Amino acid sequence: MMKKTGFTLIELIIVIVILGLLAVVAAPRFLNLQQASRISVLEATAAAMKTTAEQIKAKALVQNVKDGSVALDDLGINVQVYNGYVEGYWNGAWRYILNIGKEIPFTSASAVCSLNDLCGVGRQRTAPGFPLTTNGSAGLILIWPEGLRLSDECYAFYYNQEDGTTPNTGVVTTGC
């Protein structure tokens, strides 16, 4: 007589229960890692925006341009500046000068970021959860991660008040 081997129904149910418990414990940890990852990317993007703005300011000083167009000979484009700082144009400036390893195309401020890892928009006057008081100028640049909208309040920003003060950069991470 042959002896049959295999799993009993009780053993299979125990394995399914253990896998379910592991999923319940692991899911929140994964979600926290995803949130931390988004925040890290946005902080790095904000730092890149600040550094880029400082480099353009230096080029504007060298070219003696306070208001107008600064030539970026290494990129073959011109960037508009106001009081020596990059203006809040996306397609006319930030799309090309923000070098984070890839070009970030323009995305509507109300759209879900779906075509790329990051999406960007410029010439904004304010944004959901924006931590600064704006003076009405359209000098706000916003970059947010894939799968989210600006209204989710998870983005990096550059804000040129266009009043001669140093632009602000930072992140809003409430909804990350």
Disulfide bonds with the S-S distance in Angstrom:
Cys113-Cys119 2.22
Cys154-Cys176 1.98
